Amino acid sequence: MKDTLKILLGAFLVSSMMACGGTGLESTASTPQATGKSVGQSGVKDDVSNPNVVQVAVGSADHSTLVAALQAADYVDALTNVGPFTVFAPTNAAFDQLPAGTLESLIKPENQRKLRDILEYHVLLGVYKKGDFVAGRKMGTADGRAVEIMVNESGDVLINGGKILGTVEASNGIIHVIDKVLVPN
């Protein structure tokens, strides 16, 4: 009886592995862990699931400067995690409005912490849709400070004066595209 159970259990395990698309004997030599490289959540290859906030930004031609800043600040893994996050994503044009030399200075390795603080100032923990923003409300950001919400006569929502131009949902939160880089005081 025990031998029959072992055979059935073995057959079940083999058929389960085959049904999942593998034999269980595939090589892991190409994984970062097997090669000794350390990666975070951003190193997970997944072309099937809905994109997370970073993947959405990477796929947007209007956010290449933001993506470069996220990489320079070593903030990609944090925003690839489960979240949920609300991200205020400045466009490339918004970064162009910064004083000359500001961005170049911020992406230097010695200014990584300062850049990360600025990027964290663009992130709220939780998902806040445009309708959740109430005029005069202050909302805590991931860097521990607060942004102020304003709504103008036209109904446009402004975050510290930066207008929300559009909204994109992601698997781990929501992105509000804005026309201004939010710089903490």
C-alpha positions as CSV (number, residue, x, y, z in Angstrom):
1,M,0.0,0.0,0.0
2,K,2.8,2.4,0.9
3,D,4.6,1.7,-2.4
4,T,1.3,2.4,-4.3
5,L,0.9,5.7,-2.5
6,K,4.6,6.6,-3.3
7,I,4.0,5.8,-7.0
8,L,0.8,7.8,-7.2
9,L,2.3,10.8,-5.4
10,G,5.4,10.7,-7.7
11,A,3.1,10.5,-10.8
12,F,1.0,13.4,-9.5
13,L,4.1,15.5,-8.9
14,V,5.5,14.8,-12.4
15,S,2.2,15.5,-14.1
16,S,1.8,18.7,-12.0
17,M,5.2,20.0,-13.1
18,M,4.5,19.1,-16.7
19,A,1.2,21.0,-16.5
20,C,3.0,24.1,-15.2
21,G,5.2,24.1,-18.3
22,G,8.3,22.4,-17.1
23,T,9.9,19.3,-15.8
24,G,11.4,20.8,-12.7
25,L,14.8,20.1,-14.2
26,E,15.3,23.4,-16.0
27,S,18.6,25.2,-15.5
28,T,18.8,28.3,-13.4
29,A,22.3,29.2,-14.6
30,S,21.0,32.4,-16.3
31,T,19.2,33.8,-13.3
32,P,20.9,36.7,-11.5
33,Q,21.1,34.8,-8.3
34,A,22.9,31.9,-10.0
35,T,25.4,34.3,-11.5
36,G,26.0,36.1,-8.2
37,K,24.3,39.4,-9.2
38,S,21.9,40.8,-6.7
39,V,18.6,42.2,-8.1
40,G,15.4,43.4,-6.5
41,Q,11.8,43.3,-7.6
42,S,12.7,45.2,-10.8
43,G,14.8,42.2,-11.9
44,V,11.8,40.0,-12.2
45,K,10.9,39.4,-15.9
46,D,7.1,39.5,-16.4
47,D,5.6,40.3,-19.8
48,V,2.2,38.8,-19.0
49,S,0.9,40.8,-16.0
50,N,-0.4,44.3,-16.0
51,P,2.6,46.7,-15.9
52,N,3.6,48.3,-12.6
53,V,4.2,52.1,-12.2
54,V,7.9,51.8,-13.3
55,Q,7.0,49.7,-16.4
56,V,4.4,52.3,-17.4
57,A,6.9,55.1,-17.1
58,V,9.5,53.1,-19.0
59,G,6.9,52.6,-21.8
60,S,6.2,56.4,-22.1
61,A,8.3,58.5,-24.3
62,D,7.3,61.6,-22.3
63,H,8.9,60.2,-19.1
64,S,12.4,59.2,-20.1
65,T,13.9,61.8,-17.8
66,L,11.9,60.5,-14.9
67,V,13.0,57.0,-15.6
68,A,16.7,58.1,-15.8
69,A,16.2,59.9,-12.5
70,L,14.6,56.8,-10.9
71,Q,17.6,54.8,-12.0
72,A,20.2,57.3,-10.8
73,A,18.5,57.5,-7.4
74,D,18.3,53.7,-7.1
75,Y,14.6,54.0,-6.6
76,V,13.3,51.6,-9.3
77,D,13.0,48.5,-7.0
78,A,11.0,50.4,-4.4
79,L,8.4,51.5,-7.0
80,T,8.3,48.0,-8.6
81,N,7.1,46.5,-5.3
82,V,3.5,45.7,-4.6
83,G,2.6,49.2,-3.3
84,P,0.0,50.5,-3.6
85,F,1.4,53.8,-4.8
86,T,0.1,57.1,-6.2
87,V,2.9,58.6,-8.3
88,F,3.0,62.1,-9.6
89,A,5.0,61.7,-12.7
90,P,6.5,64.9,-14.2
91,T,6.9,64.9,-18.0
92,N,10.2,65.5,-19.7
93,A,9.0,69.1,-20.4
94,A,8.5,69.6,-16.7
95,F,12.1,68.5,-16.0
96,D,13.2,71.0,-18.8
97,Q,11.7,73.8,-16.7
98,L,14.2,73.2,-13.8
99,P,17.0,75.8,-13.6
100,A,19.9,75.0,-15.9
101,G,22.3,72.4,-14.4
102,T,19.9,71.3,-11.7
103,L,19.2,67.8,-13.1
104,E,22.8,67.3,-14.1
105,S,23.8,68.0,-10.6
106,L,21.2,65.8,-9.0
107,I,22.1,62.7,-11.0
108,K,25.7,62.7,-9.8
109,P,26.4,59.8,-7.4
110,E,27.2,62.1,-4.5
111,N,23.7,63.6,-4.8
112,Q,21.8,60.3,-4.9
113,R,20.1,60.8,-1.6
114,K,18.9,64.3,-2.4
115,L,17.5,63.1,-5.8
116,R,15.8,60.2,-4.1
117,D,14.2,62.6,-1.5
118,I,12.8,64.6,-4.4
119,L,11.5,61.5,-6.2
120,E,9.9,60.2,-2.9
121,Y,8.2,63.6,-2.7
122,H,6.3,62.6,-5.8
123,V,4.9,59.4,-4.2
124,L,1.9,58.8,-1.9
125,L,1.4,55.5,-0.2
126,G,-2.0,54.2,-1.2
127,V,-4.1,54.8,-4.4
128,Y,-5.7,58.2,-4.8
129,K,-7.8,58.8,-7.8
130,K,-8.2,62.3,-9.2
131,G,-11.7,62.6,-7.5
132,D,-10.1,61.8,-4.1
133,F,-8.1,65.1,-4.1
134,V,-9.9,67.9,-2.2
135,A,-8.8,71.5,-2.3
136,G,-6.7,72.6,0.6
137,R,-5.9,69.0,1.7
138,K,-2.3,68.2,2.6
139,M,-1.2,64.7,1.8
140,G,1.9,63.0,3.3
141,T,4.5,61.8,0.8
142,A,6.9,58.9,0.9
143,D,9.7,61.2,2.1
144,G,7.7,62.3,5.2
145,R,6.7,65.7,3.9
146,A,3.4,66.8,2.5
147,V,2.1,68.1,-0.8
148,E,-0.9,70.5,-1.0
149,I,-3.9,69.9,-3.2
150,M,-5.6,72.7,-5.0
151,V,-8.5,72.7,-7.4
152,N,-8.9,75.7,-9.8
153,E,-12.2,77.2,-11.1
154,S,-12.0,74.9,-14.2
155,G,-11.9,71.8,-12.0
156,D,-8.2,71.1,-12.7
157,V,-6.4,69.3,-9.8
158,L,-3.1,70.9,-8.9
159,I,-0.4,69.3,-6.7
160,N,1.8,72.1,-5.3
161,G,0.9,74.0,-8.4
162,G,1.6,71.2,-10.8
163,K,-1.4,70.3,-13.0
164,I,-2.6,66.7,-13.4
165,L,-2.6,66.2,-17.2
166,G,-3.7,62.6,-17.2
167,T,-4.0,59.4,-15.2
168,V,-2.8,55.9,-15.8
169,E,-3.6,52.9,-13.6
170,A,-0.9,50.3,-13.0
171,S,-0.8,47.0,-11.3
172,N,0.7,48.4,-8.1
173,G,-1.0,51.8,-8.0
174,I,-1.9,54.9,-10.1
175,I,0.1,57.5,-12.0
176,H,-0.9,61.1,-12.3
177,V,1.1,62.8,-15.1
178,I,1.9,66.3,-14.0
179,D,3.4,69.3,-15.7
180,K,5.8,70.3,-12.9
181,V,8.7,68.7,-10.9
182,L,7.7,68.9,-7.2
183,V,10.6,70.2,-5.2
184,P,10.3,70.0,-1.4
185,N,10.9,73.2,0.5
